[in-house]
Amino acid sequence: MGKIVIIASGKGGTGKTTLTSHVGAALARGGRLTALVDADAGFRNLDIALGLESSIVYDYSDFINGSSDLDDILIKSSDLENLYFVAAPQSVPTTDFSEEKTEEFWKNLKNRFEFVLADAPAGMGDGFMFAAKHADEAVIVSLAETSSLRDADRVVDVLEDLGVETVRLVLNRIDPKLIERKIMMNVDDCIDVLGIPILGIIPDDGAVTESMIKGVPYMELTEGEAGIAFKNIAERLEGKQIPIMDFETGGKKGLLGRLREFFGHRQ
């Protein structure tokens, strides 16, 4: 039996969909049978990040209302053998779903896949609860700034109240130069605010934005610094002990090497 991991945040724009698509792709590349679920009913966009928007015929509301089975709603990636996607409905709110059929939906995914990553909408609304009530673990995605962390802290409280025992933090778009100038908070301060362990640090990388626009999240990103960070996060979800790595460029430390100087070995 696999596990369901909700990818959540307190506010929008932190990079949940980016993390879901890239970490999901990394898990699939590593041989893990992986399903990505867009839990944002009415405002779906994970399909665009995966380049699968033209492949959607059914969504999970079709399974929950009994008109389709699991095979109907699963969309297989054309690029990665082990990666599947389940779309959110455009117009059917999750409040219309029966608890019994919703539980059956998540249970069937968990029985079939090793990892189920649920891309939750920002905040703690119905779409968030649709996934959070059935999650085994949670990943909180935040920027290293006060308002993002403050909203994330509220989400952590709700997840803990729901009984999600493993809740970890990913800090996105980290720029050491901004930390040096004290414009961006450092990682230790971010961890102190939330009181949860760090799962990973994603450096600011224009290649990630490019890949999301193209709808190809697995476009050789493992060769870049952000790609290595996504791969490391995927392996940590698998339970591997992955330390932060140094990358040398032209005799100088690469971005992740500089991150090591700022953050120690906490990633």
C-alpha positions as a Markdown table, in Angstrom:
| # | Residue | x | y | z |
|---|---|---|---|---|
| 1 | Met | 0.0 | 0.0 | 0.0 |
| 2 | Gly | 1.3 | 3.5 | -0.9 |
| 3 | Lys | 0.9 | 6.8 | 0.8 |
| 4 | Ile | -0.9 | 10.0 | 0.2 |
| 5 | Val | 1.1 | 13.2 | 0.5 |
| 6 | Ile | -0.7 | 16.5 | 0.4 |
| 7 | Ile | 1.3 | 19.5 | -1.0 |
| 8 | Ala | -0.2 | 22.5 | 0.7 |
| 9 | Ser | 0.5 | 26.2 | 1.6 |
| 10 | Gly | -1.1 | 29.0 | 3.4 |
| 11 | Lys | -1.2 | 31.4 | 0.4 |
| 12 | Gly | -1.1 | 31.1 | -3.3 |
| 13 | Gly | 2.0 | 31.6 | -5.5 |
| 14 | Thr | 4.4 | 29.6 | -3.3 |
| 15 | Gly | 5.0 | 26.9 | -5.9 |
| 16 | Lys | 2.9 | 24.0 | -4.9 |
| 17 | Thr | 2.0 | 22.9 | -8.4 |
| 18 | Thr | 5.7 | 23.3 | -9.4 |
| 19 | Leu | 6.8 | 21.1 | -6.6 |
| 20 | Thr | 4.1 | 18.5 | -7.2 |
| 21 | Ser | 4.9 | 18.1 | -10.9 |
| 22 | His | 8.7 | 18.1 | -10.5 |
| 23 | Val | 8.9 | 15.8 | -7.4 |
| 24 | Gly | 6.2 | 13.5 | -9.0 |
| 25 | Ala | 8.3 | 13.3 | -12.1 |
| 26 | Ala | 11.4 | 12.6 | -10.0 |
| 27 | Leu | 9.6 | 9.8 | -8.2 |
| 28 | Ala | 8.4 | 8.3 | -11.4 |
| 29 | Arg | 11.9 | 8.5 | -13.0 |
| 30 | Gly | 13.2 | 6.7 | -10.0 |
| 31 | Gly | 10.9 | 3.8 | -10.7 |
| 32 | Arg | 8.1 | 4.6 | -8.2 |
| 33 | Leu | 4.5 | 4.2 | -9.5 |
| 34 | Thr | 3.2 | 7.7 | -8.9 |
| 35 | Ala | -0.2 | 9.5 | -9.2 |
| 36 | Leu | -0.6 | 13.3 | -9.1 |
| 37 | Val | -4.0 | 14.6 | -8.1 |
| 38 | Asp | -5.1 | 18.2 | -8.8 |
| 39 | Ala | -7.3 | 18.9 | -5.7 |
| 40 | Asp | -8.1 | 22.4 | -6.7 |
| 41 | Ala | -11.7 | 21.9 | -8.1 |
| 42 | Gly | -12.7 | 24.8 | -10.3 |
| 43 | Phe | -9.2 | 26.3 | -10.6 |
| 44 | Arg | -7.2 | 23.3 | -11.9 |
| 45 | Asn | -3.7 | 24.0 | -13.4 |
| 46 | Leu | -1.6 | 20.9 | -12.7 |
| 47 | Asp | -2.7 | 19.5 | -16.1 |
| 48 | Ile | -1.0 | 22.5 | -17.7 |
| 49 | Ala | 2.2 | 22.1 | -15.8 |
| 50 | Leu | 2.3 | 18.4 | -16.9 |
| 51 | Gly | 1.4 | 19.2 | -20.5 |
| 52 | Leu | -1.8 | 17.1 | -20.3 |
| 53 | Glu | -4.5 | 19.7 | -20.6 |
| 54 | Ser | -5.7 | 18.2 | -24.0 |
| 55 | Ser | -5.8 | 14.7 | -22.6 |
| 56 | Ile | -8.5 | 15.3 | -20.0 |
| 57 | Val | -11.8 | 13.5 | -20.6 |
| 58 | Tyr | -12.9 | 12.6 | -17.1 |
| 59 | Asp | -12.0 | 13.9 | -13.7 |
| 60 | Tyr | -12.3 | 12.6 | -10.1 |
| 61 | Ser | -15.9 | 13.8 | -9.8 |
| 62 | Asp | -16.8 | 11.2 | -12.5 |
| 63 | Phe | -15.4 | 8.5 | -10.2 |
| 64 | Ile | -17.0 | 9.8 | -7.1 |
| 65 | Asn | -20.5 | 10.2 | -8.7 |
| 66 | Gly | -20.2 | 6.6 | -10.0 |
| 67 | Ser | -20.2 | 7.3 | -13.8 |
| 68 | Ser | -16.5 | 6.2 | -14.3 |
| 69 | Asp | -14.0 | 3.8 | -12.8 |
| 70 | Leu | -10.5 | 4.5 | -11.7 |
| 71 | Asp | -9.0 | 3.5 | -15.1 |
| 72 | Asp | -11.2 | 6.0 | -16.8 |
| 73 | Ile | -10.0 | 9.0 | -14.9 |
| 74 | Leu | -6.3 | 8.1 | -14.8 |
| 75 | Ile | -4.2 | 9.9 | -17.4 |
| 76 | Lys | -0.9 | 8.3 | -18.2 |
| 77 | Ser | 2.1 | 10.5 | -18.9 |
| 78 | Ser | 3.4 | 10.0 | -22.5 |
| 79 | Asp | 7.0 | 10.7 | -21.3 |
| 80 | Leu | 7.3 | 8.8 | -18.0 |
| 81 | Glu | 6.2 | 5.2 | -17.7 |
| 82 | Asn | 5.4 | 5.4 | -14.0 |
| 83 | Leu | 3.6 | 8.8 | -13.9 |
| 84 | Tyr | -0.2 | 9.2 | -13.9 |
| 85 | Phe | -2.5 | 12.2 | -13.4 |
| 86 | Val | -6.0 | 12.7 | -12.1 |
| 87 | Ala | -7.7 | 16.0 | -13.0 |
| 88 | Ala | -9.9 | 18.2 | -10.9 |
| 89 | Pro | -13.4 | 19.0 | -12.0 |
| 90 | Gln | -14.0 | 22.5 | -13.5 |
| 91 | Ser | -17.4 | 23.1 | -12.1 |
| 92 | Val | -18.4 | 20.4 | -9.5 |
| 93 | Pro | -17.5 | 21.5 | -5.9 |
| 94 | Thr | -16.0 | 19.0 | -3.5 |
| 95 | Thr | -18.9 | 19.8 | -1.1 |
| 96 | Asp | -21.2 | 17.8 | -3.4 |
| 97 | Phe | -19.1 | 14.6 | -2.9 |
| 98 | Ser | -20.2 | 11.9 | -0.5 |
| 99 | Glu | -17.8 | 11.1 | 2.2 |
| 100 | Glu | -18.0 | 7.4 | 1.4 |
| 101 | Lys | -17.2 | 7.8 | -2.3 |
| 102 | Thr | -14.4 | 10.3 | -1.5 |
| 103 | Glu | -12.8 | 7.8 | 0.9 |
| 104 | Glu | -13.1 | 5.1 | -1.7 |
| 105 | Phe | -11.4 | 7.3 | -4.3 |
| 106 | Trp | -8.3 | 8.0 | -2.1 |
| 107 | Lys | -8.2 | 4.4 | -0.9 |
| 108 | Asn | -8.2 | 3.0 | -4.4 |
| 109 | Leu | -5.3 | 5.4 | -5.4 |
| 110 | Lys | -3.4 | 4.4 | -2.3 |
| 111 | Asn | -3.8 | 0.7 | -3.0 |
| 112 | Arg | -2.7 | 1.1 | -6.6 |
| 113 | Phe | 0.2 | 3.6 | -6.4 |
| 114 | Glu | 3.3 | 3.8 | -4.3 |
| 115 | Phe | 3.0 | 7.6 | -4.0 |
| 116 | Val | -0.1 | 9.8 | -4.4 |
| 117 | Leu | 0.8 | 13.5 | -4.4 |
| 118 | Ala | -2.2 | 15.8 | -4.0 |
| 119 | Asp | -1.8 | 19.4 | -5.2 |
| 120 | Ala | -4.0 | 21.2 | -2.8 |
| 121 | Pro | -5.4 | 24.8 | -3.3 |
| 122 | Ala | -4.0 | 27.5 | -1.1 |
| 123 | Gly | -5.5 | 28.0 | 2.3 |
| 124 | Met | -7.8 | 25.7 | 4.2 |
| 125 | Gly | -11.0 | 25.6 | 2.1 |
| 126 | Asp | -13.0 | 22.7 | 0.8 |
| 127 | Gly | -10.4 | 21.6 | -1.8 |
| 128 | Phe | -7.7 | 21.5 | 0.9 |
| 129 | Met | -9.9 | 19.4 | 3.2 |
| 130 | Phe | -10.9 | 17.1 | 0.3 |
| 131 | Ala | -7.2 | 15.9 | 0.3 |
| 132 | Ala | -6.1 | 16.7 | 3.9 |
| 133 | Lys | -8.6 | 14.4 | 5.5 |
| 134 | His | -7.1 | 11.4 | 3.7 |
| 135 | Ala | -3.4 | 12.3 | 3.8 |
| 136 | Asp | -0.7 | 10.2 | 5.4 |
| 137 | Glu | 1.9 | 13.0 | 5.2 |
| 138 | Ala | 2.0 | 16.7 | 4.3 |
| 139 | Val | 4.5 | 18.9 | 2.6 |
| 140 | Ile | 4.2 | 22.7 | 3.3 |
| 141 | Val | 5.5 | 24.9 | 0.6 |
| 142 | Ser | 6.5 | 28.4 | 1.7 |
| 143 | Leu | 8.6 | 31.3 | 0.6 |
| 144 | Ala | 11.1 | 32.7 | 3.1 |
| 145 | Glu | 9.1 | 35.7 | 4.0 |
| 146 | Thr | 6.9 | 36.5 | 7.0 |
| 147 | Ser | 3.4 | 36.6 | 5.4 |
| 148 | Ser | 3.9 | 33.3 | 3.6 |
| 149 | Leu | 5.2 | 31.6 | 6.8 |
| 150 | Arg | 2.4 | 33.1 | 9.0 |
| 151 | Asp | -0.3 | 31.6 | 6.7 |
| 152 | Ala | 1.6 | 28.3 | 6.5 |
| 153 | Asp | 1.6 | 28.1 | 10.2 |
| 154 | Arg | -2.2 | 28.0 | 10.3 |
| 155 | Val | -2.2 | 25.2 | 7.8 |
| 156 | Val | 0.2 | 23.2 | 9.9 |
| 157 | Asp | -2.1 | 23.6 | 12.9 |
| 158 | Val | -5.1 | 22.3 | 10.9 |
| 159 | Leu | -3.1 | 19.3 | 9.6 |
| 160 | Glu | -2.0 | 18.4 | 13.0 |
| 161 | Asp | -5.6 | 18.6 | 14.3 |
| 162 | Leu | -6.6 | 16.2 | 11.5 |
| 163 | Gly | -4.0 | 13.7 | 12.7 |
| 164 | Val | -1.4 | 14.1 | 10.0 |
| 165 | Glu | 1.7 | 13.2 | 12.0 |
| 166 | Thr | 4.4 | 13.8 | 9.4 |
| 167 | Val | 4.4 | 17.5 | 8.3 |
| 168 | Arg | 7.6 | 18.9 | 6.7 |
| 169 | Leu | 8.6 | 22.1 | 5.1 |
| 170 | Val | 10.0 | 23.0 | 1.6 |
| 171 | Leu | 11.3 | 26.5 | 1.2 |
| 172 | Asn | 11.0 | 27.7 | -2.4 |
| 173 | Arg | 12.9 | 30.2 | -4.5 |
| 174 | Ile | 15.7 | 30.7 | -2.1 |
| 175 | Asp | 18.3 | 33.3 | -3.1 |
| 176 | Pro | 21.5 | 33.5 | -0.9 |
| 177 | Lys | 22.2 | 37.0 | -2.2 |
| 178 | Leu | 18.9 | 38.3 | -0.8 |
| 179 | Ile | 19.6 | 36.5 | 2.5 |
| 180 | Glu | 23.0 | 38.2 | 2.7 |
| 181 | Arg | 21.3 | 41.6 | 2.2 |
| 182 | Lys | 18.7 | 40.6 | 4.8 |
| 183 | Ile | 15.8 | 41.0 | 2.4 |
| 184 | Met | 15.0 | 37.3 | 2.6 |
| 185 | Met | 14.7 | 35.3 | 5.9 |
| 186 | Asn | 17.3 | 32.6 | 6.5 |
| 187 | Val | 16.2 | 28.9 | 6.9 |
| 188 | Asp | 16.8 | 28.7 | 10.6 |
| 189 | Asp | 14.4 | 31.6 | 11.2 |
| 190 | Cys | 11.8 | 29.9 | 8.9 |
| 191 | Ile | 12.0 | 26.7 | 10.8 |
| 192 | Asp | 11.7 | 28.5 | 14.1 |
| 193 | Val | 8.5 | 30.1 | 12.9 |
| 194 | Leu | 6.8 | 26.9 | 11.8 |
| 195 | Gly | 8.4 | 24.4 | 14.2 |
| 196 | Ile | 8.5 | 21.6 | 11.6 |
| 197 | Pro | 11.4 | 19.8 | 10.1 |
| 198 | Ile | 12.9 | 20.9 | 6.7 |
| 199 | Leu | 12.3 | 18.5 | 3.8 |
| 200 | Gly | 14.1 | 20.6 | 1.1 |
| 201 | Ile | 15.3 | 23.9 | -0.2 |
| 202 | Ile | 14.6 | 24.9 | -3.8 |
| 203 | Pro | 17.0 | 27.5 | -5.2 |
| 204 | Asp | 15.6 | 30.2 | -7.4 |
| 205 | Asp | 16.1 | 28.9 | -11.0 |
| 206 | Gly | 14.7 | 30.4 | -14.2 |
| 207 | Ala | 14.8 | 26.9 | -15.8 |
| 208 | Val | 11.9 | 25.9 | -13.5 |
| 209 | Thr | 9.7 | 28.7 | -14.8 |
| 210 | Glu | 10.6 | 27.8 | -18.4 |
| 211 | Ser | 9.7 | 24.1 | -17.8 |
| 212 | Met | 6.3 | 25.1 | -16.3 |
| 213 | Ile | 5.5 | 27.3 | -19.2 |
| 214 | Lys | 6.4 | 24.5 | -21.6 |
| 215 | Gly | 4.4 | 21.9 | -19.6 |
| 216 | Val | 7.4 | 19.6 | -19.4 |
| 217 | Pro | 8.5 | 19.5 | -15.7 |
| 218 | Tyr | 11.0 | 16.7 | -16.2 |
| 219 | Met | 13.0 | 18.4 | -19.0 |
| 220 | Glu | 16.5 | 17.5 | -18.0 |
| 221 | Leu | 16.1 | 19.4 | -14.7 |
| 222 | Thr | 18.2 | 16.9 | -12.9 |
| 223 | Glu | 21.1 | 18.5 | -14.6 |
| 224 | Gly | 20.4 | 21.9 | -12.9 |
| 225 | Glu | 20.6 | 23.0 | -9.3 |
| 226 | Ala | 16.8 | 23.2 | -8.8 |
| 227 | Gly | 16.4 | 19.8 | -10.6 |
| 228 | Ile | 18.8 | 18.2 | -8.1 |
| 229 | Ala | 16.9 | 19.7 | -5.2 |
| 230 | Phe | 13.6 | 18.3 | -6.6 |
| 231 | Lys | 15.3 | 14.9 | -7.0 |
| 232 | Asn | 16.6 | 15.1 | -3.4 |
| 233 | Ile | 13.2 | 15.9 | -2.0 |
| 234 | Ala | 11.7 | 12.9 | -3.9 |
| 235 | Glu | 14.3 | 10.6 | -2.4 |
| 236 | Arg | 13.7 | 12.0 | 1.1 |
| 237 | Leu | 10.0 | 11.2 | 0.6 |
| 238 | Glu | 11.1 | 7.7 | 0.0 |
| 239 | Gly | 12.9 | 7.7 | 3.3 |
| 240 | Lys | 16.5 | 8.1 | 2.1 |
| 241 | Gln | 19.0 | 10.2 | 4.0 |
| 242 | Ile | 20.1 | 12.7 | 1.4 |
| 243 | Pro | 22.5 | 15.5 | 2.6 |
| 244 | Ile | 22.9 | 18.8 | 0.9 |
| 245 | Met | 25.4 | 18.7 | -2.0 |
| 246 | Asp | 28.1 | 21.1 | -3.2 |
| 247 | Phe | 28.3 | 22.1 | -6.9 |
| 248 | Glu | 31.4 | 23.7 | -8.2 |
| 249 | Thr | 31.4 | 26.1 | -11.1 |
| 250 | Gly | 34.5 | 27.6 | -12.5 |
| 251 | Gly | 36.4 | 27.2 | -9.3 |
| 252 | Lys | 33.6 | 28.8 | -7.3 |
| 253 | Lys | 30.9 | 27.2 | -5.3 |
| 254 | Gly | 27.6 | 26.8 | -7.1 |
| 255 | Leu | 24.3 | 28.0 | -5.7 |
| 256 | Leu | 23.7 | 24.9 | -3.6 |
| 257 | Gly | 27.3 | 25.1 | -2.3 |
| 258 | Arg | 26.6 | 28.7 | -1.1 |
| 259 | Leu | 23.3 | 27.5 | 0.4 |
| 260 | Arg | 25.3 | 25.0 | 2.4 |
| 261 | Glu | 27.4 | 27.8 | 3.9 |
| 262 | Phe | 24.2 | 29.6 | 5.0 |
| 263 | Phe | 22.2 | 26.7 | 6.1 |
| 264 | Gly | 24.6 | 24.0 | 7.2 |
| 265 | His | 23.4 | 20.5 | 6.5 |
| 266 | Arg | 19.8 | 21.0 | 7.4 |
| 267 | Gln | 18.5 | 20.2 | 3.9 |
